[in-house]
């Protein structure tokens, strides 16, 4: 059954979940609810909503960290960075015609995760991607079970931290777009030299980068007692390529690693031979941070793909793509912040996923084909269809602002992968469409 994603419904769902969240004191619930109500209110301005979003961001990042560590050194620096992030967003908004809000967005992604887990059984049981899937004997040890039980209690704060911090590196990636605007202006003054923003990672950063790559490629193996941390070398190289591209996911993970002092307290490891015995709490902490960094870094890494839905990385990726109903973007008419009028619907089974975007009453996303192409481009390589796991992915984009309505439909199964435009147009090969070699809107009608 398809479910519409509405701001009020997400807030109501999250509010019902609050009493179950052991890391949130009962005395704070009313304050959280008040800010959530502001976020969902159609009568509040974007600036009022931003104030509440900042409060919620800082509150849940703080409480999430406290659930896994007593060492909060670095949180204040992270909080200050987010304040700068909020101010810098106004500069990016002014310079980039296509810029969309990224302050309210992470809070809505957090709420979306709880909403999907409550409404779709697929997301109820999140697989632990930090554990190496080896023999049943290894997974069935008492030590592994105890560690898993501890980790289960950390899943909710882990998701909050993932959702709220996954785009912290976004300004670095977007500054390049801003630089192009400034370059065109400076070119009018022939006597001025223009030096582009360039980012370089010095040798002094190599230790932190190596440490991050080790964490991103780590998996935990459980022998009969204790645990071993092993690396997946192929994954390590994939993330190294992502760092070279300055993908904002892996840059966000790097920011967290360098700000949070508790990372320094985790035991160092240098390979499969390192065995840490008998500390289940330490193993659960390692799980927490491996999944935290891996999930954030993976959501923009095109080298990473999935065959199941019920993991933290796939949950983040899906929630990130679904958040269109609440986005603010730049109006093509007034050049001011404008709320996107988009009805978003989702339907999910264990092996299939359908997302639908219906645009109305807005000048945002006037070019529905470009919007649709962006969605498909992100998703078509990230999910692999398999007879026993994911069997179907579908995306529908419909524009009801014009008559007749225009609809684009992407459908992926193991047997085929096609894009169709309606009304009355034939299907198109996905690769040709994404390469821009053919405009689907000009496809001849079927006779």
N, C-alpha and C positions, 0 to 999 in steps of 0.2 A: 504494500500500500504506500502510495506517495504521500509525503508529509511536507507541508509548506513551512519554511523557516521564517518565523516572525520574531521581532525583537521582544515583544511581550512574552511570547511563549518560551523563549530561551531564558529570560530573566525569571519567569515563574518556575521553570524546571530547576534552575540553579539554586533558587531560594529554597526549594523543597529539599535539595541535596545538602544544604548548609549544615543542618543538625547532625548529619552523618560524618561530616569532615572533622576528624579528631584534632587536626592541626589548627582549627579555627575556634578560639574561645567563644563560649556562648554569649559572653558579655559584648562581643563585637558584632554579632549577627545583625542587629538592627542598623548599625552604621553602614555595614556592607549593603544591606537591602536598600537603604536610602540612596546610595550612589548608583546602584543598579537601576532603580526606578528612573533616575535622571537620565541614564544612558538610553533607556527605552522610550522616554517621553517624546512625543511629536511636538510638544509645546516648548521644549527647551532648545536653545540655540546650540550650534556646534561648539561654541566656546565654553558654554556651561557643561556640555557633555565631556569636553576635553578635561576640564577640571576634575570631574568625577572619575574619568578614565585614569588620570594620573594618580589619583588617590588609590584606586583599586589596584593599579599596576604595582605601586610601591608596597601596598599592604600585602598582597598575595606573594610577591617575590620574597619579602621579608619572612612571612610565615612559612613559606615552602622551604626556604633555606634552613630555618630553625628546626624543621621536622627531621632533617638528616644530619645536621651538624650544630655544635655549640659555638663554632668559630664563625662569627659574622664579619670579620675583618674584610674589607673590600666592598661590603654592601653599600656603604655611604658613597663611595666613588661611583658605583654602578648607578645609584639613585641620582647622583649629580649628573652623570652622563645622560640619563633619560630626560632630565630637565633641559639639558642642552639640545637633545634630540628634538624635543617639542618645539623649541625656538627655531632650530635649523629647518624644521619642516616648512615653516612659512617662507623661507628663502627658496627652498626647492620648489614649493608650490608656485611661486612667482616666476621661476625660470623655466619650468617644465610644463608644457601644455597638457601632458598626459599624467601628471602626478596625481596620486590618490592617497587619501589619508592612511597614515601608519601609526597613529597614536590611539585612536579608538579601535582600530583593527585587531591588535593583539588581545584586547580584552574580549572582543566578540569571538575570536578564535577559541579562547579559553572556554567561554560559555557554550560554544558549538560542540566542543569535545564532550562535555558533560551531557548535552542534549542528545547527541548521537548514541552515546553509551546507554542512556536511559531508554531510548526509543527503538534501537535496533540491536537484537541479540548478537549480531556479528561482532560488535565492539565490546560486548560485555566481558569477554575473556581475552585480555591483551597478552599476546605471546611475549616471552622474555627473550628479546633478541641479544641480550648480553651473554646468554648461556650458549655454549657450543653444543649443538645437537649431535651427540655421539651415541654411545650404547645406552640401552635402557638401564643397565646396571649402574652406570655412572650417574645418570639422572635420578636414580632411585635411592641414593644414599641418604642417611639421616641428616648429614651435614647440608646436603643440597636442599632438602625439604625445609630445614630450619631457616636457611638463608632465604629461600623463596617466601616463606611465611613473613619474615621481616620485610622483605621487599614489597610484598603485596600491600602492606600498610603504608608504603611510601608512594604508591601509584598515583594517588590524587594530587599530592603536592608536586610530584614529578611532572604530571601533565600541566599543572598551572605554570610551573617554571618554564617548561618547553614552549607553551603557547605565548607567554608574555615576553620572552626574550628572543624568539626565533628570527626577528627582523632587525635586531639592533645594529647590524652591519649595513643596513640598506643605504644610509646616507653616503657611505664610501662608494658604493656602486653607482648611485644616482648623481654624484658630484660631477661625473664625466659628462652627463647631459647638460648640467648647468654650465660647465666650462665651455661647451660649444656656443652657448648663447653669448657669454662674455667675450669669447674670441671674435665673434662677428662684429660686436660693438667696437672692440679695440682695433680691429682692422681698418676702421675709418680714420684712424690717426696713424698715418704712415710712419711718423717718427717714433712711435712707441713700439717696444718689443713685447710680444705676448708669450709668456711661458706657460704651457698647459700644466694643469695639475697632474703630477706623476706620482705614483706610489711605488716605493721600493722597500723591500724587506732587507734590512742590514744583517750582517753576520751576527750581531748581538741578539737578534730575535730568533736565531736558529734553534737554540735550546728549547724555547717555548713552543716553536713550531714542531720540532721533533716529538716533544712530549704530547702535543695535541694529536699528531698523526698516530702515535702509539695508542692513545686512548681510543681514537676513532676506529682503529683496526683491531681492537682487542675483543676477545671473547673469553669467557670463564669456563674452564673444564673442571668437573668435580670427580676426583678419584674417590676412594672409600673414605678418606679423611682429608679435610682441607680443600684447597682449590688451587688451580694453576691458571695463570693468565697467558693466553697464547695470542699471536697476531695473525691476521689474515693479510698477507702481503699484497694480494691483488687489490683489496679494499684500501690499503694504505696508499697505493699508487693512485687510485681513483681520486682520493681526497687531496693528494698532492697536486693533481691537475686542477682540481677545483680551487685550490689556494692560488695557483698561477693566474687563474681567470678572475680572481677577487670576487668570486660568488659570495653574495651577502650572507648566505647560510653559514658557510665555514668561517667567514670573518666574524659573524656573531658568536660562534663557538669560541673563537680565539679571544674575543673580548671578554667573555665569561671566564675563560681559563686564566687570563692575566689579571683579572680583577678579584677573583674569589680566592682568598688565602687558604681556604679549607682544602683546595686541590693539592697544596703542598704537603698536607698532612697524610695523604694517602701513600701507602708504601710504593717505592719505586720497583719497577720490574724490567728485566732485560731479555726475557724470552721464555720459552716453554719450560726451561729447567727450574725456574723460580717457583717454589712451593711454599705457600703460607698456610700453616696448620691451625685449625680449630677456632678461628675467629669469624663467626657467622655475621656479626654486625659489620665487620670490615668488608666482608665479601658483598653484603647487601649495599654498602656505600659505594663499592666499586661498580656494582650493577647500575645504581642510580646515575652516577656520573658518566659511565660509558653510554648509557641510553640517552641521557640528556644531550651530550655533545653530538652523538651520532645522529640523533633525530633532527636536531637543528641544522647540522651541516649537510645532511642528506636531502633536505627539502628543495635545495636549489642545484643539486649535483646531478646533471643529466646522465652521468655514468652509472647511477644507482637505479635499480628497478626492483619491482616486487611482484610476488605471485600470490600474496594473501592480503587481506584487508586489516586483520586484527593485530596490528603492531603499532607502537607509538609513532614510528616514521610515517606509516601510511595514514594514520589518524590525523597527524599534523598536516600532511599534504592535502588530504581531502577537505579538512576544515578550512585550510588556507584558500583553497579554490572555491569553496561554497560561500565564503563571505562576500556576497555582492549586495544582499538585501540592506545592509547597513552602511555601505561605503559612501564617503564623501569624495567628490572629485571636482575638477575645475570646469565650470560651466563654459561652453563654447560661445555663449551669448554675453554673459555679464562678466566673465573671468573671475567670478567669486566662487567660494565653496558652494557646492550644490549637492544635495542628497540624491543618490542614484535611486530612481524608482524602478526597482527590479524585484519581481516576484520569483523567489528561489524555492524550488521543490527538490526533494531527494527521496529516492527509494533504494533500499539496500537489502540484499540477501547475503548468505554466506559466500556465494560464488558470483554475484552480479551487483552492479552499481549503476544507477541512472541519476543524472543531475539535469535539471531543467531551469533555464533562465528566461523569464518573460519580461521584456522591457515595455514601460508605459509612462506617459506624462513626464518625460524628461528629455533634455537635450544631450545627456550623457550617453556615451556609447552609440552615437548616431550612426556610426558605421558598424552594423551588427556583424558583418562578415569579418571585419578585423578582430572584433571581440571574440567571435567564435574560433577564428584561426588561432588566436592566442591561447584559448583554453585547450584546443586539440593539440597544439604544439607542445604544451606542458605535459599532457597526459598520455599521448599515444606511445611514447617510448618508456614511460615510467611503470606501466603495468603490463605484465606478460600473462596472456591467457593460457589456461591449462585445463585439461579435462577434469582433473581432480581438485583444482583449487579455484582460481578465478576463471570463469567461463565467458563473462560478458561485461563490457563497459560501454556506456552510452551517454552522450551529451546532446541536449537539445537547446537551441537558442531561438527564441521566437520574438518577433517585433510586432506588437499589436498597435503601434502608433500610426501605421500606414494601412491602406486598403488597396489590394488584398494583403493580409498579413504575410510576412516572410518568415520562413522557418528553415534552420539548418540542423541537420541531424548527423551525428557521428556514431558509428556502431562498430564495435570491435569484438570479434569472437576468435576462437582458434582457427576457424575455417576461412574467415574473411575480415576485411577492414575497409569500410567505405564511408564516404560523406555524401549526403544528399541535400539538395535544396528544393523546397516546395514553395509555391505550387507548380506542379507540372514539369519539373526538370529531372534530367537523368542523374545517375550517381557519378561520383568522381573519385579517382584514385587519391588516397590520402597524401602520398609523397608528392604527387604533381601539384595538389592544392597547396600544401605547405610551402613548396618551393616557389609558389607564385607564378608558375608557368602558364596557368590558366585561371581565369576569373570565373568562379562557379556561378556568379550572378548572370553571366552571359551564356551559360550552357543552354543549348537549344531544347525546346520542349519535346517531350516524348510523343511520338505520333503513333 
